[in-house]
Amino acid sequence: MDLDLDVNFYWTMADTVSALISAGAAVAVMSAEKIYRRLKPATDR
């Protein structure tokens, strides 16, 4: 039973970490796009 519990805990942690990384990447991309759009008009002038 302990082994099953440990394996499930490990996979739950892995899923959580993957989800956090995905969310972080999505937020980073959105922020980068926002910053890029803000900087682009300045470089066009």
TAUR-V682839 format. One line per field, one symbol per residue. phi: phi as a letter, one per 20 degrees, with the letter a starting at -180 (. if undefined). Layout:
# TAUR-V682839
phi=???
This chain:
# TAUR-V682839
phi=.ffgffffffffffffffffffffffffffffffffffeggffff
